[in-house]
Amino acid sequence: MIPTGDQVSIVIPLEGSKDKFVITVGRNVAIMTWDGESSTPADVKYVCSVDDEKEVQNNRLNDGKVDPTGRLWSGMT
């Protein structure tokens, strides 16, 4: 599940998958299964992390979107 205190900053429906969303949490990108009504997601699978270097450990993904070819673009804070 999503660790307490971590903020979800991007939520994008996953094309072709009911109740699945691409989300960002801190510096992580994950696939979340959620019915849109429950107070917690059914499942969260982390797929990648960015900025793992020691000097940028406080960075996080903040705002983003998907381009017409399906690529996720995001800014960092």
Secondary structure, DSSP 8 states (H G I E B T S, - for coil): ---TT--EEEEEE-TT-TTEEEEEETTEEEEEE--SSSSS-SEEEEEEE---SGGGTT--EEEEEE-TTS-EEEEE-
